[in-house]
Amino acid sequence: MSKARSTESCALCSTAATPSALAEVGWADGATIQRLALDHPGWRREDGGCPACVQQALLITLVERGEGEFHEGLQRGWPLDAEAAFGAIPTPLRMHADPRLSGQGVTLALVDSAFHPHPDLTRPRNRIRAWVDASGPIVRALRFGPDDEPRWPGWNEARPAQWHGLMTSVVAAGNGRSSHGLYRGLAPQADLVLVQAMDERGRIGNEAIARALVWLEQHAESLGVRVVSLSLGGEPVEPLAGNPVDAAVQRLVTSGISVIVAAGNDGERRLVPPGTAPLAVTVGGVDDRNTFDHAETALWHSSYGETAFGATKPEIVAPSLWVVAPVLPGSELAQEAAELFRRRAEGDPSVEARLAETKLVTPHYQHVEGTSFAAPITAGIVATMLETNAALQPRRLRELLVAACRAVPGAPAERQGAGAVSAGRATALARGDRHGASADFTHSPLVGDDRVRFMLHEHAAGSVRVLGSWDGWAESGIEASQVEPGVWQAELVRPLAGRYAYKFQLDGARWLVDHANPARAHDGFGGFNSLFDGCIEGSGGQ
């Protein structure tokens, strides 16, 4: 078929797209369809729409279902019902991730039960550098190149063990190819090493986990591994007793490799490696309730003291509910999903309850839960931190992750550690850590008694201005000065009490939110403004 016949025009924006892509609008929920019809009078579902138009309508709908402001009650409570289908907020957006970073140039290793070579990892470029089987006494390994189609024994068996590893790997580093980029991970350009540790009996022992880590230690340099994520648990050990997993983690960290470990799923008080490893970053779960609002955040119910994967307490917490991950290709659920969304596209309302029950988001994705997913999310953040500052070592990365956390309201410290990590804040800290004291800021803006100081790390700018609502977004804005190469600073006399919106303007043309500030509001143009609070009533002023 010729190229001309294989593409059509989007009925909404006239952009060329394939018929199959235009038909995907049929997957969308009722609210998204209503938004498209409202913005484009006369349009109907059967007219089709390109992925860009559908995704924009979806995201606007997600924002407008709340109060339009990230920290003023947006998305208060999402019940698991039909409205949840196609309604999970993409992880990078929920984590306030810097969209300029993708983990490029960093290799991330995951140790899990088993894996699947999903298109989100292998296309358009294969990013799976190696597959390793450490489940038995003899470790088997296969290496792949960027143009290879990675295959290994049992890759297409659609076993339950593959489902878990598929999800953790794509949550960390999937590029969202099967959703046209919408449901990508935190490090969508990172390379991967996939190490499976579950044997044929469905058992994961401490010896297998240790073998996996030893193999990574031996081959990390040739593969460029800088981060290892583990979302599994071995066998219980006695308190204070040494074990081979802890020893292997220590050697990896000492050699410059950060190790991230899931803190638990069932809340049982027992010590299980690798969560017992003192040098690993232990990540518990947090339920952000599919919202941007910190006040709505609560701990995942199993982030207790000594948890299933063995940590005495989590050091930090990350999302463990409403995390979007792929459906395992070839599985029964994949077959059912295709049929359910086909019927939805035909207007069959009876499928909505089953879509919600199976937590399906599209025919290719569902939202999942468990602290198994908090660890790879954090590992993806670490990959982006290393992308922006390759000199960072595990100790400093750990400190910066902790510094990038916000306390979970009302939760005891022993259950949340430093709190819920922010991806954007972590990468901002990583950038600044290569500089002197002037760049050592944990957040922006810095609000003092009489002034507000805005900070931005951006090497790809010749000039920077800060424009905001305190003066009606005057075009002149506030000119920023470069306090050292790539570090910009601007000061504003602290305005009267109230909440103010602002953005950075780079080179008089490019707009950028403050990625060191997770407080944001929808700007009415498909993007966001950053926010800060002014001074007490009656003082300050511009």
C-alpha positions as CSV (number, residue, x, y, z in Angstrom):
1,M,0.0,0.0,0.0
2,S,1.3,3.4,-0.9
3,K,2.1,6.0,1.8
4,A,-0.7,8.2,0.5
5,R,-3.3,5.5,1.1
6,S,-1.9,4.4,4.5
7,T,-2.6,7.8,6.1
8,E,-5.6,10.0,6.7
9,S,-6.2,13.4,8.3
10,C,-7.3,14.0,11.8
11,A,-10.8,15.4,11.9
12,L,-9.8,17.6,14.8
13,C,-6.4,19.2,13.7
14,S,-5.9,17.9,10.1
15,T,-2.6,16.2,11.0
16,A,-1.8,13.1,9.0
17,A,-2.1,9.8,10.9
18,T,-2.8,6.2,10.2
19,P,-6.4,4.9,10.3
20,S,-5.6,2.6,13.3
21,A,-4.2,5.6,15.3
22,L,-7.2,7.7,14.4
23,A,-9.5,4.9,15.6
24,E,-8.0,4.8,19.0
25,V,-10.2,7.6,20.1
26,G,-12.8,4.9,20.6
27,W,-10.9,3.7,23.6
28,A,-11.4,7.0,25.5
29,D,-13.8,7.4,28.4
30,G,-17.0,9.5,28.2
31,A,-15.6,12.6,29.7
32,T,-12.7,12.8,27.2
33,I,-15.2,12.3,24.3
34,Q,-17.4,15.1,25.7
35,R,-14.4,17.4,25.9
36,L,-13.5,16.7,22.3
37,A,-17.1,17.3,21.1
38,L,-17.3,20.5,23.2
39,D,-14.1,21.9,21.7
40,H,-14.9,20.8,18.2
41,P,-18.7,21.2,17.5
42,G,-20.1,18.7,15.1
43,W,-17.3,16.1,15.8
44,R,-18.3,12.6,16.7
45,R,-16.4,9.6,18.1
46,E,-16.6,7.7,14.8
47,D,-14.9,10.6,13.1
48,G,-11.7,9.6,14.8
49,G,-8.9,11.7,16.3
50,C,-5.1,11.6,16.3
51,P,-3.3,10.6,19.5
52,A,-2.1,14.1,20.2
53,C,-5.6,15.6,20.2
54,V,-7.0,12.7,22.3
55,Q,-4.2,13.0,24.9
56,Q,-4.5,16.8,25.2
57,A,-8.3,16.4,25.8
58,L,-7.6,13.6,28.3
59,L,-5.1,15.7,30.3
60,I,-7.3,18.8,30.3
61,T,-10.2,16.6,31.6
62,L,-8.0,15.2,34.4
63,V,-7.1,18.8,35.4
64,E,-10.6,20.2,35.2
65,R,-12.1,17.4,37.2
66,G,-10.3,19.0,40.1
67,E,-10.1,22.7,41.0
68,G,-7.6,23.5,38.3
69,E,-4.7,23.8,40.7
70,F,-2.2,21.1,41.7
71,H,-2.1,22.0,45.4
72,E,-5.6,23.3,45.9
73,G,-7.5,20.0,45.9
74,L,-7.0,18.7,42.3
75,Q,-8.4,15.3,41.7
76,R,-9.7,14.7,45.2
77,G,-10.3,11.0,45.6
78,W,-10.7,8.7,42.6
79,P,-13.0,5.7,43.3
80,L,-12.3,2.5,41.5
81,D,-15.3,2.6,39.2
82,A,-16.1,3.2,35.5
83,E,-14.9,6.8,35.7
84,A,-11.4,5.5,36.5
85,A,-10.9,3.7,33.2
86,F,-8.6,5.8,30.9
87,G,-8.2,8.2,33.8
88,A,-4.9,7.4,35.4
89,I,-2.5,10.4,35.5
90,P,0.9,9.6,33.7
91,T,3.6,8.9,36.2
92,P,6.1,11.6,35.1
93,L,3.3,14.2,35.4
94,R,2.3,13.0,38.9
95,M,6.0,13.0,40.0
96,H,6.6,16.5,38.7
97,A,9.4,15.1,36.5
98,D,11.5,17.4,34.3
99,P,10.5,16.5,30.7
100,R,13.9,17.5,29.4
101,L,15.4,14.4,31.1
102,S,15.0,10.8,30.0
103,G,17.8,8.7,31.5
104,Q,19.7,8.8,28.2
105,G,23.3,7.4,28.5
106,V,22.5,5.6,31.7
107,T,22.1,1.8,32.1
108,L,19.6,0.6,34.7
109,A,19.5,-3.1,35.8
110,L,16.4,-4.7,37.3
111,V,16.3,-7.9,39.3
112,D,12.9,-9.5,39.3
113,S,11.1,-12.8,38.8
114,A,11.1,-12.9,34.9
115,F,10.7,-10.4,32.0
116,H,9.1,-9.8,28.6
117,P,10.7,-7.8,25.7
118,H,7.9,-5.3,25.4
119,P,7.8,-2.8,22.5
120,D,8.1,0.1,25.1
121,L,11.6,-1.2,25.7
122,T,12.6,-2.4,22.3
123,R,11.2,0.0,19.7
124,P,12.2,2.1,17.8
125,R,15.6,1.2,19.3
126,N,16.2,-1.9,21.4
127,R,17.4,-0.7,24.8
128,I,17.7,-4.1,26.4
129,R,21.4,-4.6,26.7
130,A,21.3,-8.0,28.3
131,W,19.0,-10.7,29.7
132,V,20.4,-12.8,32.5
133,D,19.0,-15.9,34.2
134,A,20.4,-16.2,37.7
135,S,17.8,-18.6,39.1
136,G,20.1,-21.6,38.9
137,P,23.7,-22.4,40.0
138,I,24.9,-21.6,36.4
139,V,24.1,-18.1,35.3
140,R,23.0,-17.7,31.7
141,A,23.3,-14.4,29.9
142,L,22.5,-13.0,26.4
143,R,23.6,-9.6,25.2
144,F,21.8,-7.6,22.5
145,G,22.6,-4.6,20.3
146,P,20.3,-1.6,19.5
147,D,19.2,-3.1,16.2
148,D,18.5,-6.6,17.7
149,E,15.1,-8.0,18.4
150,P,15.8,-9.4,21.9
151,R,14.7,-13.0,22.5
152,W,15.5,-15.5,25.3
153,P,14.2,-18.9,26.4
154,G,10.5,-18.6,27.4
155,W,10.2,-14.9,26.4
156,N,6.8,-15.4,24.8
157,E,5.2,-17.8,27.3
158,A,3.0,-15.1,29.0
159,R,3.7,-16.5,32.4
160,P,2.6,-14.7,35.6
161,A,6.2,-14.3,36.6
162,Q,6.9,-12.3,33.4
163,W,4.0,-10.0,34.2
164,H,5.7,-8.7,37.3
165,G,9.1,-8.1,35.7
166,L,7.5,-6.6,32.6
167,M,5.7,-4.0,34.8
168,T,8.6,-3.0,36.9
169,S,10.9,-2.6,33.9
170,V,8.4,-0.5,31.9
171,V,7.4,1.6,34.9
172,A,11.1,2.5,35.3
173,A,12.1,3.0,31.7
174,G,9.3,2.4,29.2
175,N,9.0,4.9,26.4
176,G,5.2,4.7,26.2
177,R,5.3,3.6,22.5
178,S,2.1,1.6,22.8
179,S,0.4,4.8,24.1
180,H,2.1,7.2,21.7
181,G,4.3,8.4,24.5
182,L,1.6,9.2,27.1
183,Y,2.3,6.4,29.6
184,R,6.1,6.5,29.6
185,G,8.4,5.8,32.6
186,L,10.7,8.2,34.3
187,A,13.7,7.1,32.3
188,P,12.3,6.4,28.8
189,Q,15.8,6.5,27.1
190,A,17.8,4.5,29.6
191,D,19.4,1.2,28.6
192,L,18.4,-1.9,30.6
193,V,19.8,-5.1,31.9
194,L,17.1,-7.6,32.9
195,V,18.1,-10.2,35.5
196,Q,15.6,-12.9,36.5
197,A,15.9,-14.8,39.7
198,M,12.8,-17.0,40.0
199,D,13.4,-20.7,39.4
200,E,11.0,-23.2,37.7
201,R,9.3,-23.9,41.0
202,G,8.3,-20.3,41.4
203,R,10.8,-19.8,44.2
204,I,13.3,-16.9,44.7
205,G,16.0,-17.6,47.2
206,N,18.7,-15.5,48.7
207,E,21.4,-17.4,46.8
208,A,19.7,-16.5,43.5
209,I,19.4,-12.8,44.4
210,A,23.1,-12.8,45.4
211,R,24.1,-14.5,42.1
212,A,22.2,-11.8,40.2
213,L,24.0,-9.1,42.1
214,V,27.4,-10.7,41.8
215,W,26.9,-11.1,38.0
216,L,26.0,-7.4,37.8
217,E,29.1,-6.5,39.8
218,Q,31.3,-8.5,37.4
219,H,29.7,-7.1,34.2
220,A,28.6,-3.6,35.3
221,E,31.5,-1.8,33.8
222,S,31.2,-3.3,30.3
223,L,27.4,-2.6,30.3
224,G,27.6,0.8,32.0
225,V,25.3,-0.1,34.9
226,R,24.9,2.7,37.4
227,V,21.6,1.8,39.0
228,V,20.1,-1.5,40.2
229,S,16.4,-1.9,41.2
230,L,15.1,-4.9,43.1
231,S,11.3,-5.6,43.6
232,L,11.5,-9.0,45.1
233,G,12.2,-10.7,48.4
234,G,14.2,-13.8,49.3
235,E,14.2,-15.9,52.5
236,P,13.9,-14.5,56.0
237,V,17.1,-14.1,58.0
238,E,17.9,-13.6,61.6
239,P,18.4,-10.1,63.0
240,L,22.0,-8.9,62.8
241,A,23.0,-12.0,60.9
242,G,25.1,-11.5,57.7
243,N,23.9,-12.8,54.4
244,P,25.2,-12.9,50.9
245,V,22.7,-10.5,49.5
246,D,23.7,-7.7,51.9
247,A,27.3,-8.3,51.1
248,A,26.7,-8.1,47.4
249,V,24.8,-4.9,47.7
250,Q,27.6,-3.4,49.7
251,R,30.1,-4.2,47.0
252,L,27.9,-2.7,44.3
253,V,27.4,0.5,46.2
254,T,31.1,0.7,47.1
255,S,31.9,0.4,43.3
256,G,29.7,3.3,42.5
257,I,26.3,1.6,41.7
258,S,23.2,2.8,43.4
259,V,20.9,0.0,44.7
260,I,17.2,0.7,45.1
261,V,15.0,-1.8,47.0
262,A,11.2,-2.2,47.4
263,A,10.2,-2.0,51.1
264,G,7.3,-4.3,51.2
265,N,3.8,-5.3,50.2
266,D,2.1,-7.3,52.9
267,G,3.1,-5.5,56.1
268,E,4.4,-8.6,57.9
269,R,7.2,-7.9,60.4
270,R,10.1,-10.0,59.1
271,L,13.6,-9.5,57.8
272,V,14.0,-10.5,54.2
273,P,16.9,-9.6,51.9
274,P,17.5,-7.4,50.0
275,G,15.7,-5.0,52.2
276,T,18.1,-5.8,55.0
277,A,21.0,-4.3,53.1
278,P,22.1,-1.1,54.9
279,L,23.6,0.6,51.8
280,A,20.5,0.1,49.7
281,V,17.9,2.9,49.3
282,T,14.7,1.4,50.7
283,V,11.5,2.7,49.1
284,G,8.1,2.3,50.7
285,G,4.7,3.0,49.0
286,V,2.6,6.1,49.0
287,D,-1.0,6.5,47.8
288,D,-1.2,9.9,46.1
289,R,-4.8,9.0,45.1
290,N,-4.1,9.7,41.5
291,T,-3.8,13.4,42.4
292,F,-1.3,16.2,42.4
293,D,-2.4,17.4,45.8
294,H,0.2,16.8,48.6
295,A,-2.6,17.1,51.2
296,E,-4.4,14.1,49.7
297,T,-1.3,11.9,49.9
298,A,-1.4,8.9,52.3
299,L,0.9,6.0,53.0
300,W,0.4,2.8,51.1
301,H,-1.2,0.5,53.7
302,S,1.8,-1.9,53.9
303,S,4.6,0.5,54.6
304,Y,5.1,-0.8,58.1
305,G,8.1,-1.2,60.3
306,E,9.8,-4.5,59.1
307,T,8.1,-5.2,55.8
308,A,7.7,-8.0,53.3
309,F,10.9,-7.2,51.5
310,G,12.8,-6.8,54.7
311,A,13.5,-3.1,55.5
312,T,13.2,-2.0,59.1
313,K,11.6,1.1,57.7
314,P,11.5,2.9,54.3
315,E,13.9,5.8,53.8
316,I,11.6,7.4,51.3
317,V,8.3,6.6,49.7
318,A,7.0,6.8,46.1
319,P,3.7,6.0,44.3
320,S,2.5,2.4,44.7
321,L,-1.1,2.9,43.5
322,W,-2.5,4.2,40.2
323,V,0.8,3.4,38.5
324,V,0.2,2.7,34.8
325,A,2.0,-0.3,33.4
326,P,1.6,-2.7,30.4
327,V,-0.7,-5.6,30.1
328,L,1.4,-8.7,29.4
329,P,1.2,-9.4,25.6
330,G,-0.3,-12.8,24.8
331,S,-2.0,-13.2,28.2
332,E,-5.7,-13.8,28.8
333,L,-6.1,-10.3,30.1
334,A,-4.5,-8.9,26.9
335,Q,-7.1,-10.8,24.8
336,E,-10.0,-9.6,27.0
337,A,-8.7,-6.0,26.9
338,A,-8.8,-6.0,23.1
339,E,-12.4,-7.2,23.1
340,L,-13.6,-4.8,25.9
341,F,-12.2,-1.7,24.2
342,R,-13.5,-2.9,20.8
343,R,-17.0,-3.0,22.4
344,R,-16.5,0.4,24.0
345,A,-15.6,1.9,20.6
346,E,-18.9,0.6,19.3
347,G,-20.7,2.3,22.1
348,D,-21.4,-0.6,24.4
349,P,-21.8,0.8,28.0
350,S,-21.9,-2.7,29.6
351,V,-18.2,-3.0,29.4
352,E,-17.4,-0.1,31.8
353,A,-17.8,-2.1,35.0
354,R,-15.4,-4.8,33.7
355,L,-12.9,-2.2,32.5
356,A,-12.9,-0.7,36.0
357,E,-12.6,-4.1,37.7
358,T,-9.5,-5.0,35.6
359,K,-8.1,-1.4,36.0
360,L,-7.6,-1.2,32.3
361,V,-6.5,2.2,30.9
362,T,-6.1,1.3,27.2
363,P,-6.0,-2.1,25.5
364,H,-2.3,-2.1,26.3
365,Y,-2.1,-0.7,29.8
366,Q,-3.6,-1.0,33.2
367,H,-3.0,0.8,36.5
368,V,-1.4,-1.4,39.2
369,E,-0.6,-1.3,42.8
370,G,2.2,-2.4,45.2
371,T,5.5,-1.1,46.5
372,S,7.1,-3.3,43.8
373,F,6.5,-0.3,41.6
374,A,7.7,2.4,44.0
375,A,11.3,1.0,43.7
376,P,11.6,1.2,39.8
377,I,10.0,4.6,39.8
378,T,12.7,5.7,42.2
379,A,15.4,4.0,40.1
380,G,14.1,5.9,37.1
381,I,14.5,9.1,39.0
382,V,18.1,8.2,39.9
383,A,18.8,7.5,36.2
384,T,17.7,11.0,35.3
385,M,19.8,12.4,38.1
386,L,22.8,10.6,36.7
387,E,22.0,11.9,33.2
388,T,22.2,15.4,34.4
389,N,25.2,14.8,36.7
390,A,27.2,11.6,35.9
391,A,29.7,12.4,38.6
392,L,27.2,11.7,41.4
393,Q,28.1,8.7,43.6
394,P,25.6,6.5,45.5
395,R,26.1,8.3,48.9
396,R,25.4,11.7,47.4
397,L,22.5,10.4,45.3
398,R,20.9,9.0,48.4
399,E,21.3,12.3,50.2
400,L,19.8,14.2,47.3
401,L,16.8,11.8,47.1
402,V,16.1,12.3,50.8
403,A,16.5,16.1,50.3
404,A,14.0,16.0,47.5
405,C,11.2,14.5,49.7
406,R,8.1,16.1,51.2
407,A,6.6,14.8,54.4
408,V,3.4,12.8,54.1
409,P,0.8,14.7,56.2
410,G,0.0,12.9,59.5
411,A,2.2,9.9,58.8
412,P,4.8,8.8,61.5
413,A,8.4,9.1,60.5
414,E,9.1,5.4,60.9
415,R,6.6,4.6,58.1
416,Q,7.5,7.3,55.6
417,G,11.2,8.0,56.2
418,A,12.0,11.4,54.7
419,G,8.6,11.4,52.9
420,A,7.4,11.3,49.3
421,V,10.1,11.9,46.7
422,S,9.7,14.5,43.9
423,A,11.3,13.7,40.6
424,G,11.7,17.3,39.5
425,R,13.1,18.3,42.8
426,A,15.6,15.4,42.8
427,T,17.0,16.3,39.3
428,A,17.2,20.0,40.2
429,L,19.3,19.0,43.2
430,A,21.5,16.7,41.0
431,R,22.2,19.6,38.6
432,G,23.1,22.0,41.3
433,D,25.4,19.5,43.0
434,R,28.2,20.0,40.5
435,H,28.5,23.6,41.2
436,G,29.5,25.8,44.1
437,A,27.4,27.0,47.0
438,S,25.3,29.4,44.9
439,A,23.8,26.4,43.1
440,D,23.2,24.3,46.2
441,F,19.5,25.1,46.5
442,T,16.9,22.5,47.5
443,H,14.0,24.3,46.1
444,S,12.9,27.4,44.2
445,P,11.8,30.1,44.8
446,L,13.5,30.9,48.1
447,V,11.0,33.1,49.9
448,G,12.6,35.4,52.5
449,D,11.3,38.1,54.8
450,D,11.4,40.8,52.2
451,R,12.4,39.1,48.9
452,V,11.7,36.2,46.7
453,R,14.7,34.6,45.0
454,F,14.1,32.5,41.9
455,M,16.8,29.9,40.9
456,L,17.1,28.1,37.6
457,H,19.8,25.7,36.3
458,E,19.8,26.0,32.6
459,H,22.9,25.9,30.4
460,A,21.0,26.2,27.1
461,A,19.9,29.8,27.6
462,G,21.6,33.1,26.8
463,S,19.1,35.1,28.9
464,V,16.4,34.4,31.5
465,R,13.5,36.4,32.7
466,V,10.8,35.7,35.3
467,L,7.3,36.7,34.4
468,G,4.4,36.4,36.8
469,S,1.0,37.4,38.1
470,W,2.3,39.9,40.7
471,D,2.4,42.6,38.0
472,G,-0.1,41.2,35.5
473,W,2.5,39.3,33.6
474,A,4.2,42.5,32.4
475,E,6.4,41.7,29.4
476,S,9.5,43.2,31.0
477,G,9.5,40.7,33.8
478,I,12.5,40.3,36.2
479,E,15.8,39.9,34.5
480,A,17.9,37.0,35.9
481,S,21.7,37.1,36.2
482,Q,24.1,34.2,35.9
483,V,25.7,33.7,39.3
484,E,27.9,30.9,37.8
485,P,27.8,29.1,34.5
486,G,24.4,27.7,33.9
487,V,22.9,28.9,37.3
488,W,20.5,31.9,37.0
489,Q,19.1,34.0,39.8
490,A,16.4,36.7,39.9
491,E,15.0,38.6,42.9
492,L,11.5,40.1,43.5
493,V,10.5,42.3,46.4
494,R,8.1,40.1,48.2
495,P,4.5,41.0,47.2
496,L,1.5,41.2,49.4
497,A,-0.3,38.1,50.8
498,G,-1.7,35.8,48.2
499,R,-0.8,33.1,45.8
500,Y,1.2,34.1,42.7
501,A,1.9,32.3,39.4
502,Y,5.1,32.6,37.4
503,K,7.2,31.1,34.6
504,F,10.7,31.4,33.3
505,Q,11.2,32.9,29.8
506,L,14.3,31.8,28.1
507,D,15.9,33.9,25.3
508,G,12.7,35.9,25.0
509,A,10.9,33.0,23.4
510,R,10.8,29.7,25.3
511,W,8.7,29.2,28.4
512,L,9.7,26.9,31.2
513,V,8.0,26.1,34.6
514,D,10.2,26.0,37.7
515,H,11.2,22.3,37.9
516,A,12.5,22.8,41.4
517,N,9.0,23.8,42.5
518,P,6.3,21.1,42.4
519,A,3.5,23.7,43.2
520,R,1.8,24.3,39.9
521,A,-1.5,25.3,38.3
522,H,-3.0,24.8,34.9
523,D,-2.2,27.9,32.7
524,G,-5.3,27.6,30.4
525,F,-3.1,26.8,27.4
526,G,-2.4,23.2,27.9
527,G,0.6,23.8,30.2
528,F,1.3,24.9,33.7
529,N,2.5,27.8,35.8
530,S,4.6,27.5,39.0
531,L,3.2,28.9,42.2
532,F,4.4,30.6,45.5
533,D,2.7,32.3,48.4
534,G,3.3,36.1,49.1
535,C,4.0,37.6,52.5
536,I,1.8,38.4,55.4
537,E,-1.0,40.9,54.8
538,G,0.0,44.5,54.7
539,S,3.8,44.0,54.2
540,G,6.0,43.8,51.2
541,G,5.2,44.9,47.7
542,Q,7.0,45.2,44.4
